[in-house]
Amino acid sequence: MATTGIPTKLQEQHYQISPDYVRISVAAAIELGLAPGRINGCSCNCINLLQNYPQGCAANCSYCGLARERPGLAEENSFIRVDWPLYETDLVAERIAQKEAESSVGRVCIAQVQDHRATRDLIDMADRVHKAAPEVPISGLVTATLLDEDDLHEIKQAGVDIIGVGLDAVSEDLFLRTRGKLAKGPHRWDQHWEIVRAARRI
């Protein structure tokens, strides 16, 4: 199970939480000029943002690098086995605006984690990006377990034009075993489909 003690080298990140701070993919950090390096032969047209909380994600999806019971510290766990460096959200929004002016960013995607603050913070973060770069489309990779239809309306008003709801399973049985109660997770198959249907109505 993930431990809660924070080593000295990670204490600074412990207090840098969303909505004021956000993790971004290494490719996005390079594209925005926040990290050294270059992407050879292509560009990063989608800037992926990931919420950051010291406790990590409260879900326990069996395949996810952020799973609650994954060994080690939440701060050291990785979403998809690569580094996701942490930056100020306003700085990231400012760099996205610069890329918008160059017509070199196609979309921003903000990913929620399972945390009681995540919905309000998603709305806040989307609003910051939308105000800084109003022509850049924004997607939300949402955690359906945290949402209701009113939340979806607020997310849309903040500038999000597409949401993704990750079922990550082709059947309810598989969902329960990998994301739901059989995986010691909070997710419910029916709630996910309810949010999908609500999003289609909106």
Backbone hydrogen bonds, N-H to C=O, Kabsch-Sander energy under -0.5 kcal/mol:
donor,donor_aa,acceptor,acceptor_aa,energy
2,A,68,R,-1.5
3,T,72,G,-0.8
10,L,7,P,-1.8
11,Q,7,P,-0.7
11,Q,8,T,-1.2
14,H,10,L,-1.5
15,Y,11,Q,-0.9
15,Y,12,E,-0.7
16,Q,13,Q,-1.2
17,I,15,Y,-1.1
18,S,52,N,-2.5
20,D,17,I,-0.9
21,Y,17,I,-1.0
22,V,87,Y,-2.8
23,R,50,L,-2.9
24,I,85,P,-2.3
25,S,48,N,-1.3
26,V,83,D,-0.8
29,A,25,S,-2.5
30,I,26,V,-2.4
31,E,27,A,-2.6
32,L,28,A,-2.4
33,G,30,I,-1.4
34,L,29,A,-2.8
35,A,29,A,-1.3
40,N,38,R,-0.7
42,C,39,I,-0.9
45,N,43,S,-1.0
47,I,45,N,-0.5
47,I,107,R,-2.5
48,N,46,C,-0.8
49,L,47,I,-0.5
49,L,109,C,-3.4
50,L,23,R,-3.1
51,Q,111,A,-1.9
52,N,21,Y,-0.5
56,G,53,Y,-1.8
57,C,66,L,-0.8
58,A,114,Q,-2.6
62,S,178,T,-2.6
64,C,61,C,-1.5
65,G,79,F,-1.0
67,A,64,C,-1.4
68,R,59,A,-2.6
70,R,67,A,-1.7
74,A,3,T,-0.7
76,E,73,L,-1.0
77,N,73,L,-0.9
77,N,74,A,-0.8
87,Y,22,V,-2.6
89,T,20,D,-2.6
92,V,88,E,-2.2
93,A,89,T,-2.7
94,E,90,D,-2.2
95,R,91,L,-2.3
96,I,92,V,-2.4
97,A,93,A,-2.1
98,Q,94,E,-1.7
99,K,95,R,-2.1
100,E,96,I,-2.3
101,A,97,A,-2.0
102,E,98,Q,-1.0
103,S,100,E,-1.5
104,S,99,K,-2.6
106,G,45,N,-2.2
107,R,45,N,-1.8
108,V,137,P,-2.2
109,C,47,I,-2.5
110,I,139,S,-2.6
111,A,49,L,-2.9
111,A,109,C,-0.5
112,Q,141,L,-2.8
115,D,113,V,-1.2
118,A,115,D,-1.8
121,D,117,R,-2.2
122,L,118,A,-2.3
123,I,119,T,-2.1
124,D,120,R,-2.2
125,M,121,D,-3.0
126,A,122,L,-2.7
127,D,123,I,-2.2
128,R,124,D,-2.1
129,V,125,M,-2.2
130,H,126,A,-2.9
131,K,127,D,-2.4
132,A,128,R,-1.9
133,A,129,V,-2.8
136,V,133,A,-1.7
138,I,159,G,-0.6
139,S,108,V,-3.3
140,G,162,I,-2.3
141,L,110,I,-2.6
142,V,140,G,-1.1
142,V,164,G,-1.8
144,A,142,V,-0.8
146,L,143,T,-2.0
147,L,144,A,-1.6
152,L,148,D,-1.7
153,H,149,E,-1.8
154,E,150,D,-2.0
155,I,151,D,-2.7
156,K,152,L,-2.2
157,Q,153,H,-2.4
158,A,154,E,-1.5
159,G,156,K,-1.8
160,V,155,I,-1.7
161,D,138,I,-2.4
162,I,138,I,-1.2
164,G,140,G,-2.8
166,G,142,V,-0.7
166,G,164,G,-0.6
167,L,165,V,-1.0
175,F,171,S,-2.3
176,L,172,E,-2.7
177,R,173,D,-1.8
178,T,174,L,-1.9
179,R,175,F,-3.2
180,G,175,F,-1.8
182,L,176,L,-1.0
183,A,176,L,-0.8
183,A,180,G,-1.6
184,K,181,K,-1.4
185,G,180,G,-2.6
187,H,179,R,-1.0
192,H,188,R,-1.9
193,W,189,W,-2.0
194,E,190,D,-2.1
195,I,191,Q,-2.1
196,V,192,H,-2.0
197,R,193,W,-2.5
198,A,194,E,-2.3
199,A,195,I,-2.6
200,R,196,V,-1.9
201,R,197,R,-1.7
202,I,198,A,-1.8
